[in-house]
């Protein structure tokens, strides 16, 4: 049995503070990620995969990523879409949506993505921006179908700009 005493120094950690929190000390003003979810679109199928918040979605696990697109010549295009939900007195709705491209070669365990782009797009979704450039008709249809089936009321209350971004 190990009789070591635990280290009494406090570890500094990233604080993710809920907007309802009255916390005003260290970490105040941290980003609230409670209202954003990652959606993975792969092969025309859209699924919510919370693992993507930490680059550990099902498609990313075990993949060594490069910032050089030429390192993944046999890859398939996969999308991470950050979807932000707004809570208002009238109810909730999809408010921000941004798409990030990556290429995955599962067999070779290699992938390409620009992490800075993924972080910037997450930030944009949190700021209620809508960026669907690059998504093809199949990807848009899959994403729209997922959002509608996940919560039709949220979809119906969403801004027209978001709905139009996912049309053909």
C-alpha positions as CSV (number, residue, x, y, z in Angstrom):
1,X,0.0,0.0,0.0
2,X,1.3,3.4,-0.9
3,X,1.3,5.9,2.1
4,X,2.1,9.0,0.0
5,X,0.1,12.1,1.0
6,X,-1.8,13.7,-1.8
7,X,-0.2,16.9,-3.2
8,X,-1.8,19.8,-1.3
9,X,-1.2,22.3,-4.2
10,X,-4.3,23.1,-6.1
11,X,-4.2,22.3,-9.8
12,X,-5.1,25.0,-12.2
13,X,-7.9,23.7,-14.5
14,X,-10.0,25.2,-17.3
15,X,-13.2,26.3,-15.7
16,X,-16.3,26.0,-17.7
17,X,-18.9,28.1,-15.9
18,X,-22.6,27.8,-16.3
19,X,-24.2,31.1,-17.2
20,X,-26.5,30.8,-14.2
21,X,-23.5,30.6,-11.9
22,X,-22.8,33.5,-9.5
23,X,-19.1,32.6,-9.5
24,X,-17.0,35.8,-9.6
25,X,-13.6,34.5,-8.7
26,X,-10.8,32.7,-10.6
27,X,-12.0,31.7,-14.0
28,X,-14.9,34.1,-14.0
29,X,-15.9,34.8,-17.6
30,X,-14.9,31.4,-18.9
31,X,-16.6,30.1,-21.9
32,X,-20.0,28.3,-21.3
33,X,-20.1,25.2,-23.6
34,X,-23.4,23.9,-22.2
35,X,-25.3,25.3,-25.1
36,X,-23.2,23.9,-28.0
37,X,-23.1,20.4,-29.4
38,X,-20.8,18.9,-32.1
39,X,-22.4,17.0,-35.0
40,X,-20.3,14.7,-37.1
41,X,-21.3,14.3,-40.7
42,X,-19.6,11.3,-42.3
43,X,-20.8,9.5,-45.5
44,X,-24.0,11.4,-45.6
45,X,-25.0,10.6,-42.0
46,X,-25.2,13.2,-39.3
47,X,-24.8,12.2,-35.6
48,X,-24.3,14.1,-32.4
49,X,-20.9,13.0,-31.0
50,X,-20.0,14.8,-27.8
51,X,-16.5,13.3,-28.0
52,X,-15.8,15.8,-30.7
53,X,-15.6,18.5,-28.0
54,X,-12.2,17.1,-27.2
55,X,-11.3,15.9,-30.7
56,X,-12.3,12.3,-29.6
57,X,-15.3,11.7,-31.8
58,X,-15.7,8.1,-33.1
59,X,-14.1,9.0,-36.4
60,X,-11.2,10.9,-34.8
61,X,-10.1,8.2,-32.3
62,X,-6.8,6.6,-33.1
63,X,-6.1,9.0,-36.0
64,X,-2.8,10.9,-36.2
65,X,-3.6,14.3,-37.6
66,X,-1.5,16.5,-39.8
67,X,-1.9,20.1,-41.0
68,X,-0.7,19.0,-44.4
69,X,-3.6,17.9,-46.6
70,X,-1.2,15.9,-48.9
71,X,-0.5,13.5,-46.0
72,X,-4.0,12.0,-46.4
73,X,-4.3,11.3,-50.1
74,X,-6.9,8.4,-49.6
75,X,-9.0,10.2,-47.0
76,X,-12.7,10.8,-47.0
77,X,-14.2,14.2,-46.2
78,X,-15.8,14.4,-42.7
79,X,-17.4,17.4,-41.1
80,X,-17.7,18.7,-37.6
81,X,-20.6,21.1,-37.2
82,X,-20.9,23.1,-34.1
83,X,-24.5,23.7,-33.2
84,X,-25.4,26.3,-30.6
85,X,-28.8,26.4,-28.9
86,X,-30.2,29.7,-27.6
87,X,-32.4,29.8,-24.5
88,X,-34.9,32.7,-24.5
89,X,-38.0,33.4,-22.5
90,X,-40.0,32.3,-25.5
91,X,-38.2,28.9,-25.6
92,X,-35.2,27.4,-27.2
93,X,-34.0,27.3,-30.8
94,X,-30.9,26.5,-32.9
95,X,-29.1,29.8,-33.1
96,X,-25.5,29.2,-34.3
97,X,-24.1,26.7,-36.8
98,X,-20.6,26.4,-38.2
99,X,-19.0,23.6,-40.3
100,X,-15.4,22.5,-40.1
101,X,-13.8,20.2,-42.7
102,X,-11.5,17.3,-42.0
103,X,-10.2,14.4,-44.0
104,X,-9.9,10.9,-42.5
105,X,-8.2,7.8,-43.7
106,X,-9.3,5.2,-41.2
107,X,-7.3,2.4,-42.7
108,X,-4.0,4.3,-42.6
109,X,-5.0,6.0,-39.3
110,X,-4.1,9.4,-40.7
111,X,-6.1,12.6,-40.9
112,X,-6.0,16.2,-41.8
113,X,-7.6,19.1,-40.0
114,X,-6.7,22.6,-39.0
115,X,-7.3,22.7,-35.2
116,X,-7.3,26.5,-35.2
117,X,-10.2,26.5,-37.7
118,X,-12.2,24.1,-35.5
119,X,-11.7,26.3,-32.4
120,X,-12.5,29.5,-34.3
121,X,-15.7,27.9,-35.8
122,X,-16.7,26.7,-32.3
123,X,-16.3,30.3,-31.1
124,X,-18.3,31.6,-34.1
125,X,-21.2,29.1,-33.3
126,X,-21.2,30.3,-29.7
127,X,-21.5,33.9,-31.1
128,X,-24.6,32.8,-33.0
129,X,-23.0,32.9,-36.5
130,X,-24.1,30.7,-39.3
131,X,-21.3,29.3,-41.5
132,X,-22.3,26.3,-43.7
133,X,-19.9,27.0,-46.6
134,X,-18.4,23.8,-48.0
135,X,-21.3,21.5,-47.0
136,X,-22.8,19.8,-50.0
137,X,-26.5,19.1,-50.5
138,X,-26.2,15.6,-49.0
139,X,-24.5,16.9,-45.9
140,X,-27.0,19.8,-45.5
141,X,-29.9,17.4,-45.8
142,X,-28.4,15.0,-43.2
143,X,-27.8,17.9,-40.8
144,X,-31.3,19.4,-41.3
145,X,-32.9,16.0,-40.8
146,X,-30.9,15.4,-37.6
147,X,-31.8,18.9,-36.2
148,X,-35.5,18.6,-37.1
149,X,-35.8,15.0,-35.6
150,X,-33.8,15.9,-32.5
151,X,-36.2,18.8,-31.6
152,X,-38.9,20.0,-34.1
153,X,-39.9,22.9,-31.8
154,X,-36.3,24.2,-31.8
155,X,-36.1,23.9,-35.6
156,X,-39.4,25.7,-36.1
157,X,-38.3,28.6,-33.8
158,X,-34.8,28.9,-35.4
159,X,-33.9,31.9,-37.5
160,X,-34.7,31.8,-41.2
161,X,-31.0,32.4,-42.0
162,X,-30.1,29.1,-40.3
163,X,-32.9,27.2,-42.1
164,X,-31.9,28.7,-45.5
165,X,-28.2,27.8,-44.9
166,X,-29.3,24.1,-44.9
167,X,-31.4,24.2,-48.0
168,X,-30.0,22.3,-51.0
